Amino acid sequence: MKQVWLRTNRRAMLLFAFPLVALSALAAVAIVDPWDLGWAVRGPGIAVAVLAGLGAAAALLLARQPRVAFADGHVLFYIRLGRPTSVPVDVVECFLLGQGPSLLPGQQYAKTATSTVVVRLSERAEAWSHGEFHPLLAAWCDGYITLRGTWCEPLTVDLVKRMNRLLHEAAKGLASKRGKSKVGV
């Protein structure tokens, strides 16, 4: 079973979904066509309603998705579209609280910084020094994954301490399972 360690910023996702739901509702009015303009209004109305509805559904699904979770001996990072990146728990060394660029669109946010969670990966695990990610969600370079706080629940020292405690417990649990399997052989 998946254990959530860091949640997504649900407010941001819902804020993104709201205009799409409103646009879909306006398009539904065009589909009903109270002005009796025919397919010149209905056709585009259907297209806009479908696209806006799919966008709103995607935003709502992303709002339910965690940013970091743990399952089956792996830390799951939701830092790209599609399936999470699964990193073995013994490769993840710790979580650190940091600060970095928000990368929000618009000139007014060009110099805006946000809190980040920096994930240190083992230097011995060279295969994990780089990975796939979406640049708005994270950066992954030289054995560090930097999760942008803009798209996470509010980041605090206590939250990062809790993540480190959960990481320690998960690694300890995995080590004890491995020890038991060696004893039984």
Rosetta constraint file for C-alpha pairs under 8 A:
AtomPair CA 1 CA 71 HARMONIC 6.02 0.50
AtomPair CA 1 CA 72 HARMONIC 7.64 0.50
AtomPair CA 2 CA 69 HARMONIC 6.45 0.50
AtomPair CA 2 CA 70 HARMONIC 5.60 0.50
AtomPair CA 2 CA 71 HARMONIC 4.71 0.50
AtomPair CA 2 CA 72 HARMONIC 7.98 0.50
AtomPair CA 3 CA 69 HARMONIC 5.44 0.50
AtomPair CA 3 CA 70 HARMONIC 5.06 0.50
AtomPair CA 3 CA 71 HARMONIC 6.40 0.50
AtomPair CA 4 CA 66 HARMONIC 6.32 0.50
AtomPair CA 4 CA 68 HARMONIC 6.32 0.50
AtomPair CA 4 CA 69 HARMONIC 4.24 0.50
AtomPair CA 4 CA 70 HARMONIC 6.44 0.50
AtomPair CA 5 CA 66 HARMONIC 7.77 0.50
AtomPair CA 5 CA 67 HARMONIC 7.87 0.50
AtomPair CA 5 CA 68 HARMONIC 5.41 0.50
AtomPair CA 5 CA 69 HARMONIC 4.99 0.50
AtomPair CA 5 CA 70 HARMONIC 7.10 0.50
AtomPair CA 5 CA 163 HARMONIC 6.02 0.50
AtomPair CA 5 CA 166 HARMONIC 7.61 0.50
AtomPair CA 6 CA 66 HARMONIC 6.11 0.50
AtomPair CA 6 CA 67 HARMONIC 5.41 0.50
AtomPair CA 6 CA 68 HARMONIC 4.84 0.50
AtomPair CA 6 CA 69 HARMONIC 6.68 0.50
AtomPair CA 6 CA 152 HARMONIC 7.11 0.50
AtomPair CA 6 CA 153 HARMONIC 7.00 0.50
AtomPair CA 6 CA 163 HARMONIC 7.71 0.50
AtomPair CA 7 CA 65 HARMONIC 7.30 0.50
AtomPair CA 7 CA 66 HARMONIC 4.39 0.50
AtomPair CA 7 CA 67 HARMONIC 5.18 0.50
AtomPair CA 7 CA 68 HARMONIC 6.81 0.50
AtomPair CA 7 CA 152 HARMONIC 5.89 0.50
AtomPair CA 7 CA 153 HARMONIC 5.44 0.50
AtomPair CA 8 CA 62 HARMONIC 7.79 0.50
AtomPair CA 8 CA 63 HARMONIC 6.24 0.50
AtomPair CA 8 CA 64 HARMONIC 7.40 0.50
AtomPair CA 8 CA 65 HARMONIC 6.51 0.50
AtomPair CA 8 CA 66 HARMONIC 5.19 0.50
AtomPair CA 8 CA 67 HARMONIC 5.23 0.50
AtomPair CA 8 CA 151 HARMONIC 5.85 0.50
AtomPair CA 8 CA 152 HARMONIC 4.33 0.50
AtomPair CA 8 CA 153 HARMONIC 5.41 0.50
AtomPair CA 9 CA 13 HARMONIC 6.76 0.50
AtomPair CA 9 CA 63 HARMONIC 7.03 0.50
AtomPair CA 9 CA 150 HARMONIC 7.16 0.50
AtomPair CA 9 CA 151 HARMONIC 4.94 0.50
AtomPair CA 9 CA 152 HARMONIC 4.35 0.50
AtomPair CA 9 CA 153 HARMONIC 4.54 0.50
AtomPair CA 9 CA 154 HARMONIC 7.50 0.50
AtomPair CA 10 CA 14 HARMONIC 6.03 0.50
AtomPair CA 10 CA 63 HARMONIC 4.79 0.50
AtomPair CA 10 CA 64 HARMONIC 7.42 0.50
AtomPair CA 10 CA 152 HARMONIC 8.00 0.50
AtomPair CA 10 CA 153 HARMONIC 7.41 0.50
AtomPair CA 11 CA 15 HARMONIC 5.91 0.50
AtomPair CA 11 CA 63 HARMONIC 7.98 0.50
AtomPair CA 12 CA 16 HARMONIC 6.24 0.50
AtomPair CA 12 CA 151 HARMONIC 7.16 0.50
AtomPair CA 13 CA 17 HARMONIC 6.21 0.50
AtomPair CA 13 CA 59 HARMONIC 5.47 0.50
AtomPair CA 13 CA 60 HARMONIC 6.72 0.50
AtomPair CA 13 CA 62 HARMONIC 6.92 0.50
AtomPair CA 13 CA 63 HARMONIC 5.44 0.50
AtomPair CA 14 CA 18 HARMONIC 6.08 0.50
AtomPair CA 14 CA 59 HARMONIC 6.82 0.50
AtomPair CA 14 CA 60 HARMONIC 6.62 0.50
AtomPair CA 14 CA 63 HARMONIC 6.97 0.50
AtomPair CA 15 CA 19 HARMONIC 7.50 0.50
AtomPair CA 16 CA 20 HARMONIC 7.20 0.50
AtomPair CA 16 CA 56 HARMONIC 7.68 0.50
AtomPair CA 16 CA 59 HARMONIC 6.79 0.50
AtomPair CA 17 CA 21 HARMONIC 6.23 0.50
AtomPair CA 17 CA 55 HARMONIC 7.23 0.50
AtomPair CA 17 CA 56 HARMONIC 4.59 0.50
AtomPair CA 17 CA 57 HARMONIC 7.65 0.50
AtomPair CA 17 CA 59 HARMONIC 5.55 0.50
AtomPair CA 17 CA 60 HARMONIC 6.74 0.50
AtomPair CA 18 CA 22 HARMONIC 6.31 0.50
AtomPair CA 18 CA 56 HARMONIC 7.37 0.50
AtomPair CA 19 CA 23 HARMONIC 6.01 0.50
AtomPair CA 20 CA 24 HARMONIC 6.04 0.50
AtomPair CA 20 CA 52 HARMONIC 5.05 0.50
AtomPair CA 20 CA 53 HARMONIC 6.73 0.50
AtomPair CA 20 CA 55 HARMONIC 6.69 0.50
AtomPair CA 20 CA 56 HARMONIC 5.45 0.50
AtomPair CA 21 CA 25 HARMONIC 6.22 0.50
AtomPair CA 21 CA 52 HARMONIC 6.73 0.50
AtomPair CA 21 CA 53 HARMONIC 6.51 0.50
AtomPair CA 21 CA 56 HARMONIC 6.08 0.50
AtomPair CA 22 CA 26 HARMONIC 6.32 0.50
AtomPair CA 23 CA 27 HARMONIC 6.14 0.50
AtomPair CA 23 CA 48 HARMONIC 7.69 0.50
AtomPair CA 23 CA 49 HARMONIC 7.19 0.50
AtomPair CA 23 CA 52 HARMONIC 6.43 0.50
AtomPair CA 24 CA 28 HARMONIC 6.17 0.50
AtomPair CA 24 CA 48 HARMONIC 6.71 0.50
AtomPair CA 24 CA 49 HARMONIC 4.42 0.50
AtomPair CA 24 CA 50 HARMONIC 7.43 0.50
AtomPair CA 24 CA 52 HARMONIC 5.36 0.50
AtomPair CA 24 CA 53 HARMONIC 5.90 0.50
AtomPair CA 25 CA 29 HARMONIC 6.63 0.50
AtomPair CA 25 CA 49 HARMONIC 7.29 0.50
AtomPair CA 26 CA 30 HARMONIC 6.68 0.50
AtomPair CA 26 CA 49 HARMONIC 7.99 0.50
AtomPair CA 27 CA 31 HARMONIC 6.29 0.50
AtomPair CA 27 CA 45 HARMONIC 4.62 0.50
AtomPair CA 27 CA 46 HARMONIC 6.77 0.50
AtomPair CA 27 CA 48 HARMONIC 6.05 0.50
AtomPair CA 27 CA 49 HARMONIC 5.11 0.50
AtomPair CA 28 CA 32 HARMONIC 6.32 0.50
AtomPair CA 28 CA 45 HARMONIC 6.56 0.50
AtomPair CA 28 CA 46 HARMONIC 7.35 0.50
AtomPair CA 28 CA 49 HARMONIC 6.34 0.50
AtomPair CA 29 CA 33 HARMONIC 6.26 0.50
AtomPair CA 29 CA 34 HARMONIC 7.49 0.50
AtomPair CA 29 CA 45 HARMONIC 7.85 0.50
AtomPair CA 30 CA 34 HARMONIC 7.51 0.50
AtomPair CA 30 CA 41 HARMONIC 5.85 0.50
AtomPair CA 30 CA 42 HARMONIC 5.67 0.50
AtomPair CA 30 CA 45 HARMONIC 5.15 0.50
AtomPair CA 30 CA 46 HARMONIC 7.96 0.50
AtomPair CA 31 CA 41 HARMONIC 6.97 0.50
AtomPair CA 31 CA 42 HARMONIC 4.45 0.50
AtomPair CA 31 CA 43 HARMONIC 7.49 0.50
AtomPair CA 31 CA 45 HARMONIC 5.28 0.50
AtomPair CA 31 CA 46 HARMONIC 6.12 0.50
AtomPair CA 32 CA 42 HARMONIC 7.32 0.50
AtomPair CA 33 CA 37 HARMONIC 6.59 0.50
AtomPair CA 33 CA 38 HARMONIC 7.06 0.50
AtomPair CA 33 CA 41 HARMONIC 6.87 0.50
AtomPair CA 33 CA 42 HARMONIC 6.52 0.50
AtomPair CA 37 CA 41 HARMONIC 6.19 0.50
AtomPair CA 38 CA 42 HARMONIC 6.27 0.50
AtomPair CA 39 CA 43 HARMONIC 5.20 0.50
AtomPair CA 40 CA 44 HARMONIC 7.11 0.50
AtomPair CA 41 CA 45 HARMONIC 6.00 0.50
AtomPair CA 42 CA 46 HARMONIC 6.02 0.50
AtomPair CA 43 CA 47 HARMONIC 6.43 0.50
AtomPair CA 44 CA 48 HARMONIC 6.04 0.50
AtomPair CA 45 CA 49 HARMONIC 5.95 0.50
AtomPair CA 46 CA 50 HARMONIC 6.10 0.50
AtomPair CA 47 CA 51 HARMONIC 6.17 0.50
AtomPair CA 48 CA 52 HARMONIC 5.83 0.50
AtomPair CA 49 CA 53 HARMONIC 5.79 0.50
AtomPair CA 50 CA 54 HARMONIC 6.09 0.50
AtomPair CA 51 CA 55 HARMONIC 6.15 0.50
AtomPair CA 52 CA 56 HARMONIC 6.08 0.50
AtomPair CA 53 CA 57 HARMONIC 6.08 0.50
AtomPair CA 54 CA 58 HARMONIC 6.10 0.50
AtomPair CA 55 CA 59 HARMONIC 6.22 0.50
AtomPair CA 56 CA 60 HARMONIC 6.18 0.50
AtomPair CA 57 CA 61 HARMONIC 6.16 0.50
AtomPair CA 58 CA 62 HARMONIC 6.12 0.50
AtomPair CA 59 CA 63 HARMONIC 6.15 0.50
AtomPair CA 60 CA 64 HARMONIC 6.68 0.50
AtomPair CA 61 CA 65 HARMONIC 6.55 0.50
AtomPair CA 65 CA 78 HARMONIC 7.79 0.50
AtomPair CA 66 CA 78 HARMONIC 6.82 0.50
AtomPair CA 67 CA 77 HARMONIC 6.02 0.50
AtomPair CA 67 CA 78 HARMONIC 4.93 0.50
AtomPair CA 67 CA 79 HARMONIC 7.07 0.50
AtomPair CA 67 CA 152 HARMONIC 6.61 0.50
AtomPair CA 68 CA 75 HARMONIC 7.03 0.50
AtomPair CA 68 CA 76 HARMONIC 5.58 0.50
AtomPair CA 68 CA 77 HARMONIC 4.82 0.50
AtomPair CA 68 CA 78 HARMONIC 6.22 0.50
AtomPair CA 69 CA 75 HARMONIC 5.83 0.50
AtomPair CA 69 CA 76 HARMONIC 4.97 0.50
AtomPair CA 69 CA 77 HARMONIC 6.72 0.50
AtomPair CA 70 CA 74 HARMONIC 5.75 0.50
AtomPair CA 70 CA 75 HARMONIC 4.52 0.50
AtomPair CA 70 CA 76 HARMONIC 5.65 0.50
AtomPair CA 71 CA 75 HARMONIC 6.63 0.50
AtomPair CA 71 CA 76 HARMONIC 7.29 0.50
AtomPair CA 73 CA 88 HARMONIC 6.10 0.50
AtomPair CA 73 CA 89 HARMONIC 5.70 0.50
AtomPair CA 73 CA 170 HARMONIC 7.31 0.50
AtomPair CA 73 CA 171 HARMONIC 7.85 0.50
AtomPair CA 73 CA 174 HARMONIC 6.51 0.50
AtomPair CA 74 CA 86 HARMONIC 5.76 0.50
AtomPair CA 74 CA 87 HARMONIC 5.27 0.50
AtomPair CA 74 CA 88 HARMONIC 4.30 0.50
AtomPair CA 74 CA 89 HARMONIC 4.91 0.50
AtomPair CA 75 CA 86 HARMONIC 5.76 0.50
AtomPair CA 75 CA 87 HARMONIC 5.22 0.50
AtomPair CA 75 CA 88 HARMONIC 6.16 0.50
AtomPair CA 75 CA 89 HARMONIC 5.60 0.50
AtomPair CA 75 CA 92 HARMONIC 7.79 0.50
AtomPair CA 76 CA 84 HARMONIC 5.73 0.50
AtomPair CA 76 CA 85 HARMONIC 5.58 0.50
AtomPair CA 76 CA 86 HARMONIC 4.61 0.50
AtomPair CA 76 CA 87 HARMONIC 6.38 0.50
AtomPair CA 77 CA 84 HARMONIC 5.36 0.50
AtomPair CA 77 CA 85 HARMONIC 5.04 0.50
AtomPair CA 77 CA 86 HARMONIC 6.43 0.50
AtomPair CA 77 CA 87 HARMONIC 7.79 0.50
AtomPair CA 78 CA 83 HARMONIC 7.34 0.50
AtomPair CA 78 CA 84 HARMONIC 4.58 0.50
AtomPair CA 78 CA 85 HARMONIC 6.37 0.50
AtomPair CA 79 CA 84 HARMONIC 6.84 0.50
AtomPair CA 79 CA 85 HARMONIC 7.22 0.50
AtomPair CA 79 CA 132 HARMONIC 7.97 0.50
AtomPair CA 79 CA 133 HARMONIC 5.13 0.50
AtomPair CA 79 CA 134 HARMONIC 5.78 0.50
AtomPair CA 79 CA 137 HARMONIC 5.60 0.50
AtomPair CA 79 CA 138 HARMONIC 6.06 0.50
AtomPair CA 79 CA 147 HARMONIC 7.83 0.50
AtomPair CA 80 CA 84 HARMONIC 6.96 0.50
AtomPair CA 80 CA 85 HARMONIC 7.86 0.50
AtomPair CA 80 CA 132 HARMONIC 7.05 0.50
AtomPair CA 80 CA 133 HARMONIC 4.75 0.50
AtomPair CA 80 CA 134 HARMONIC 4.68 0.50
AtomPair CA 80 CA 137 HARMONIC 7.41 0.50
AtomPair CA 81 CA 134 HARMONIC 7.21 0.50
AtomPair CA 85 CA 132 HARMONIC 7.86 0.50
AtomPair CA 87 CA 91 HARMONIC 6.86 0.50
AtomPair CA 87 CA 92 HARMONIC 7.41 0.50
AtomPair CA 87 CA 128 HARMONIC 7.86 0.50
AtomPair CA 88 CA 92 HARMONIC 7.13 0.50
AtomPair CA 89 CA 167 HARMONIC 7.43 0.50
AtomPair CA 89 CA 170 HARMONIC 7.24 0.50
AtomPair CA 89 CA 171 HARMONIC 6.08 0.50
AtomPair CA 90 CA 171 HARMONIC 6.23 0.50
AtomPair CA 91 CA 121 HARMONIC 5.55 0.50
AtomPair CA 91 CA 122 HARMONIC 5.18 0.50
AtomPair CA 91 CA 125 HARMONIC 6.47 0.50
AtomPair CA 91 CA 128 HARMONIC 7.93 0.50
AtomPair CA 92 CA 119 HARMONIC 7.15 0.50
AtomPair CA 92 CA 120 HARMONIC 6.23 0.50
AtomPair CA 92 CA 121 HARMONIC 4.62 0.50
AtomPair CA 92 CA 122 HARMONIC 6.23 0.50
AtomPair CA 92 CA 167 HARMONIC 8.00 0.50
AtomPair CA 93 CA 119 HARMONIC 7.53 0.50
AtomPair CA 93 CA 120 HARMONIC 5.52 0.50
AtomPair CA 93 CA 121 HARMONIC 5.41 0.50
AtomPair CA 93 CA 122 HARMONIC 6.03 0.50
AtomPair CA 94 CA 119 HARMONIC 5.95 0.50
AtomPair CA 94 CA 120 HARMONIC 5.46 0.50
AtomPair CA 94 CA 121 HARMONIC 7.45 0.50
AtomPair CA 94 CA 164 HARMONIC 5.98 0.50
AtomPair CA 94 CA 167 HARMONIC 7.44 0.50
AtomPair CA 95 CA 117 HARMONIC 6.44 0.50
AtomPair CA 95 CA 118 HARMONIC 5.69 0.50
AtomPair CA 95 CA 119 HARMONIC 4.68 0.50
AtomPair CA 95 CA 120 HARMONIC 6.39 0.50
AtomPair CA 95 CA 160 HARMONIC 6.30 0.50
AtomPair CA 95 CA 161 HARMONIC 7.99 0.50
AtomPair CA 95 CA 163 HARMONIC 6.91 0.50
AtomPair CA 95 CA 164 HARMONIC 5.98 0.50
AtomPair CA 96 CA 117 HARMONIC 5.62 0.50
AtomPair CA 96 CA 118 HARMONIC 4.94 0.50
AtomPair CA 96 CA 119 HARMONIC 6.35 0.50
AtomPair CA 96 CA 120 HARMONIC 7.76 0.50
AtomPair CA 96 CA 160 HARMONIC 6.58 0.50
AtomPair CA 97 CA 115 HARMONIC 7.14 0.50
AtomPair CA 97 CA 116 HARMONIC 5.92 0.50
AtomPair CA 97 CA 117 HARMONIC 4.90 0.50
AtomPair CA 97 CA 118 HARMONIC 6.17 0.50
AtomPair CA 97 CA 155 HARMONIC 7.77 0.50
AtomPair CA 97 CA 156 HARMONIC 7.59 0.50
AtomPair CA 97 CA 157 HARMONIC 6.80 0.50
AtomPair CA 97 CA 160 HARMONIC 6.55 0.50
AtomPair CA 98 CA 115 HARMONIC 5.73 0.50
AtomPair CA 98 CA 116 HARMONIC 4.79 0.50
AtomPair CA 98 CA 117 HARMONIC 5.84 0.50
AtomPair CA 98 CA 118 HARMONIC 6.31 0.50
AtomPair CA 99 CA 113 HARMONIC 6.60 0.50
AtomPair CA 99 CA 114 HARMONIC 5.62 0.50
AtomPair CA 99 CA 115 HARMONIC 4.38 0.50
AtomPair CA 99 CA 116 HARMONIC 5.04 0.50
AtomPair CA 99 CA 117 HARMONIC 7.99 0.50
AtomPair CA 100 CA 113 HARMONIC 5.33 0.50
AtomPair CA 100 CA 114 HARMONIC 5.55 0.50
AtomPair CA 100 CA 115 HARMONIC 6.37 0.50
AtomPair CA 100 CA 116 HARMONIC 6.31 0.50
AtomPair CA 100 CA 148 HARMONIC 7.35 0.50
AtomPair CA 101 CA 111 HARMONIC 7.08 0.50
AtomPair CA 101 CA 112 HARMONIC 6.15 0.50
AtomPair CA 101 CA 113 HARMONIC 4.43 0.50
AtomPair CA 101 CA 114 HARMONIC 5.94 0.50
AtomPair CA 101 CA 148 HARMONIC 7.94 0.50
AtomPair CA 102 CA 109 HARMONIC 7.56 0.50
AtomPair CA 102 CA 112 HARMONIC 5.91 0.50
AtomPair CA 102 CA 113 HARMONIC 5.15 0.50
AtomPair CA 102 CA 114 HARMONIC 5.17 0.50
AtomPair CA 102 CA 148 HARMONIC 6.76 0.50
AtomPair CA 102 CA 149 HARMONIC 7.62 0.50
AtomPair CA 102 CA 150 HARMONIC 6.28 0.50
AtomPair CA 103 CA 109 HARMONIC 7.38 0.50
AtomPair CA 103 CA 110 HARMONIC 7.04 0.50
AtomPair CA 103 CA 112 HARMONIC 7.85 0.50
AtomPair CA 103 CA 136 HARMONIC 6.46 0.50
AtomPair CA 104 CA 109 HARMONIC 5.87 0.50
AtomPair CA 104 CA 110 HARMONIC 7.32 0.50
AtomPair CA 105 CA 109 HARMONIC 6.66 0.50
AtomPair CA 105 CA 110 HARMONIC 7.70 0.50
AtomPair CA 106 CA 110 HARMONIC 6.79 0.50
AtomPair CA 108 CA 112 HARMONIC 7.96 0.50
AtomPair CA 114 CA 148 HARMONIC 7.03 0.50
AtomPair CA 114 CA 149 HARMONIC 5.82 0.50
AtomPair CA 114 CA 150 HARMONIC 6.41 0.50
AtomPair CA 115 CA 148 HARMONIC 6.83 0.50
AtomPair CA 115 CA 149 HARMONIC 4.99 0.50
AtomPair CA 115 CA 150 HARMONIC 7.57 0.50
AtomPair CA 115 CA 155 HARMONIC 6.57 0.50
AtomPair CA 116 CA 146 HARMONIC 6.38 0.50
AtomPair CA 116 CA 147 HARMONIC 5.46 0.50
AtomPair CA 116 CA 148 HARMONIC 4.87 0.50
AtomPair CA 116 CA 149 HARMONIC 4.74 0.50
AtomPair CA 116 CA 155 HARMONIC 7.35 0.50
AtomPair CA 117 CA 146 HARMONIC 5.75 0.50
AtomPair CA 117 CA 147 HARMONIC 5.12 0.50
AtomPair CA 117 CA 148 HARMONIC 6.90 0.50
AtomPair CA 117 CA 149 HARMONIC 7.03 0.50
AtomPair CA 117 CA 155 HARMONIC 7.69 0.50
AtomPair CA 117 CA 160 HARMONIC 7.60 0.50
AtomPair CA 118 CA 144 HARMONIC 6.53 0.50
AtomPair CA 118 CA 145 HARMONIC 5.67 0.50
AtomPair CA 118 CA 146 HARMONIC 4.42 0.50
AtomPair CA 118 CA 147 HARMONIC 6.31 0.50
AtomPair CA 119 CA 144 HARMONIC 5.46 0.50
AtomPair CA 119 CA 145 HARMONIC 4.94 0.50
AtomPair CA 119 CA 146 HARMONIC 6.25 0.50
AtomPair CA 119 CA 147 HARMONIC 7.92 0.50
AtomPair CA 120 CA 143 HARMONIC 6.29 0.50
AtomPair CA 120 CA 144 HARMONIC 4.87 0.50
AtomPair CA 120 CA 145 HARMONIC 6.77 0.50
AtomPair CA 121 CA 125 HARMONIC 7.51 0.50
AtomPair CA 121 CA 128 HARMONIC 7.30 0.50
AtomPair CA 121 CA 129 HARMONIC 7.37 0.50
AtomPair CA 121 CA 143 HARMONIC 5.06 0.50
AtomPair CA 121 CA 144 HARMONIC 5.91 0.50
AtomPair CA 121 CA 145 HARMONIC 7.84 0.50
AtomPair CA 122 CA 126 HARMONIC 7.91 0.50
AtomPair CA 122 CA 143 HARMONIC 6.89 0.50
AtomPair CA 123 CA 129 HARMONIC 7.57 0.50
AtomPair CA 123 CA 143 HARMONIC 6.63 0.50
AtomPair CA 125 CA 129 HARMONIC 7.06 0.50
AtomPair CA 126 CA 143 HARMONIC 7.76 0.50
AtomPair CA 128 CA 143 HARMONIC 6.42 0.50
AtomPair CA 129 CA 140 HARMONIC 7.64 0.50
AtomPair CA 129 CA 141 HARMONIC 6.24 0.50
AtomPair CA 129 CA 142 HARMONIC 4.94 0.50
AtomPair CA 129 CA 143 HARMONIC 3.90 0.50
AtomPair CA 129 CA 144 HARMONIC 7.11 0.50
AtomPair CA 130 CA 140 HARMONIC 5.60 0.50
AtomPair CA 130 CA 141 HARMONIC 5.17 0.50
AtomPair CA 130 CA 142 HARMONIC 6.26 0.50
AtomPair CA 130 CA 143 HARMONIC 6.37 0.50
AtomPair CA 131 CA 140 HARMONIC 6.04 0.50
AtomPair CA 131 CA 141 HARMONIC 7.65 0.50
AtomPair CA 132 CA 140 HARMONIC 7.53 0.50
AtomPair CA 133 CA 137 HARMONIC 7.33 0.50
AtomPair CA 133 CA 138 HARMONIC 6.24 0.50
AtomPair CA 133 CA 139 HARMONIC 6.70 0.50
AtomPair CA 133 CA 140 HARMONIC 7.05 0.50
AtomPair CA 134 CA 138 HARMONIC 6.17 0.50
AtomPair CA 134 CA 139 HARMONIC 7.70 0.50
AtomPair CA 135 CA 139 HARMONIC 6.07 0.50
AtomPair CA 136 CA 148 HARMONIC 7.36 0.50
AtomPair CA 137 CA 147 HARMONIC 6.11 0.50
AtomPair CA 137 CA 148 HARMONIC 5.54 0.50
AtomPair CA 137 CA 151 HARMONIC 6.49 0.50
AtomPair CA 138 CA 145 HARMONIC 6.79 0.50
AtomPair CA 138 CA 146 HARMONIC 5.29 0.50
AtomPair CA 138 CA 147 HARMONIC 4.45 0.50
AtomPair CA 138 CA 148 HARMONIC 5.51 0.50
AtomPair CA 139 CA 144 HARMONIC 7.97 0.50
AtomPair CA 139 CA 145 HARMONIC 5.67 0.50
AtomPair CA 139 CA 146 HARMONIC 5.06 0.50
AtomPair CA 139 CA 147 HARMONIC 6.77 0.50
AtomPair CA 140 CA 144 HARMONIC 5.65 0.50
AtomPair CA 140 CA 145 HARMONIC 4.35 0.50
AtomPair CA 140 CA 146 HARMONIC 6.32 0.50
AtomPair CA 141 CA 145 HARMONIC 6.64 0.50
AtomPair CA 147 CA 152 HARMONIC 7.94 0.50
AtomPair CA 148 CA 152 HARMONIC 7.05 0.50
AtomPair CA 149 CA 153 HARMONIC 7.24 0.50
AtomPair CA 149 CA 154 HARMONIC 7.09 0.50
AtomPair CA 149 CA 155 HARMONIC 6.65 0.50
AtomPair CA 155 CA 159 HARMONIC 6.38 0.50
AtomPair CA 155 CA 160 HARMONIC 7.39 0.50
AtomPair CA 156 CA 160 HARMONIC 6.42 0.50
AtomPair CA 157 CA 161 HARMONIC 6.16 0.50
AtomPair CA 158 CA 162 HARMONIC 6.13 0.50
AtomPair CA 159 CA 163 HARMONIC 6.25 0.50
AtomPair CA 160 CA 164 HARMONIC 6.24 0.50
AtomPair CA 161 CA 165 HARMONIC 6.20 0.50
AtomPair CA 162 CA 166 HARMONIC 6.15 0.50
AtomPair CA 163 CA 167 HARMONIC 6.08 0.50
AtomPair CA 164 CA 168 HARMONIC 6.11 0.50
AtomPair CA 165 CA 169 HARMONIC 6.19 0.50
AtomPair CA 166 CA 170 HARMONIC 6.03 0.50
AtomPair CA 167 CA 171 HARMONIC 6.10 0.50
AtomPair CA 168 CA 172 HARMONIC 6.02 0.50
AtomPair CA 169 CA 173 HARMONIC 5.99 0.50
AtomPair CA 170 CA 174 HARMONIC 6.15 0.50
AtomPair CA 171 CA 175 HARMONIC 6.13 0.50
AtomPair CA 172 CA 176 HARMONIC 6.20 0.50
AtomPair CA 173 CA 177 HARMONIC 6.25 0.50
AtomPair CA 174 CA 178 HARMONIC 6.24 0.50
AtomPair CA 175 CA 179 HARMONIC 6.15 0.50
AtomPair CA 176 CA 180 HARMONIC 6.19 0.50
AtomPair CA 177 CA 181 HARMONIC 6.26 0.50
AtomPair CA 178 CA 182 HARMONIC 6.35 0.50
AtomPair CA 179 CA 183 HARMONIC 6.36 0.50
AtomPair CA 180 CA 184 HARMONIC 6.33 0.50
AtomPair CA 181 CA 185 HARMONIC 6.55 0.50
